[in-house]
Amino acid sequence: QVQLVESGGGLVQAGGSLRLSCAASGLIVSRYSVGWFRRAPGKEREFVAGDTRYADSIKGRFTITRDNAKNTVYLQMNSLKPDDTAVYYCAAAQWGTTLNDSDMSYWGKGTLVTVSS
């Protein structure tokens, strides 16, 4: 059974940093495309980062990395803005899958990030 468990969310002031973790079980992250998505209040879920791609809104501020030994994917978020407030999800799909929301096979339950102004 595949499980993706996000952690690391919380409340942070604008300009601050957080690191989100996505711990995987039941699959090996090095063999999957893994991405981060987010859903802000009242908005559709959107792509944030995955493999080597980044959304324009976070480019230069967020970095996605993997620790294959820990089977975990991270999202380092710096220079956070109130607009980054959202529930952040990690998701996995077969390696090479285009990281579209509808193409992802496995989802975590999300972790809430709140950025205060």
N, C-alpha and C positions, 0 to 999 in steps of 0.2 A: 504494500500500500504506500503510495506516494504522499508525503507530507512536506509542505513548505511552511516554515514558521518564522514570521517576521518579529523583530524586536528592535528596541532602540529609540522608539518614538518618544515624544514628550513635549513639554512646553519650553520654548526658548525665545529669547528676545531677538528682534531683528538685528542682523549682522552676526549672529551666533552660528554655531555649528552643531551638527548631530551626525552620528554614524548609525545607519540602519544595517541590520543583519538579516539574512535569509538563510536559515539552516535547513538543509534538505535531508530527507530520509526516503529510502525507496527508489532513489535515482542518484546517479553520479553526475554532479553539476558540470564536470569537465566534458561530458558527452552530450550536454543539452545547451540550447540557447536559453539563457535566463535574462529576464528583463524586470525592470521596475516600472510600475504604473502608479498613478494616483487619481483619486477622486476628490475634488474640492467640493465644499458645500454648494449644492444646487447646480453642479456641473456634471458633465459626462466624464467617465474615466478616460484618462489620457496616458499616452506613453511618456516615460521620463528618460529612461536610459536602458541600454541592453547591448551586450557584446561590445562593439566599438561605436555605437550610435548614441547620440544625445539629442533630446529635444532642444530647440533653439532657446526656449525660455530658461533653461538651466545650464546651457553650455558655458563652460569656464568656471562654474561654481560647484557642480556635482561631479563625482568620479565614481565609476563602478569598478569594483575589483573582485577577484575570486581568491579563495584559499582552498585549493583542491584537497589539501590534507585534512581540512576541517569540513569539507563538503559544504562550504558556506560562501554566499555571495554578499558583498557589502555595497552600500551606497553612502559614500562620504558626501555630506552636504555642508557647504560653507557659504558664508555671506547670505544667510537665509533672509527671506523677505516675507511679509505678511501674506503675499499671494502664494507662497509655497504651502500654506496651511491646507492640509488634506489628509485623507487616509491613504497610506502608501502600501502597495501590494507588490509582492514579487510573484513571478509567474515563469513557468518553464514550458518549453516545447522542443520538439525534435531538433537536433542540431541543424542549423542552416535555415530554420524557419524565419520568414520575415516577421518581425516582432509586432504584428498587429494584434490588437486586443482579441479579435475573433479567432486567431490562429493558435492561441496559447492553450496548452492541454491541461496544465495544472496551476492552481492558484492557492496562495496563502490567504489567511483571513484578514490580513492587514494590520498596520500599526498607525496610530494617529500622531501626526505632527502638527503642533500649533505654534505659530510664530506670532508673537505679540509686537505691536509697534511701539 
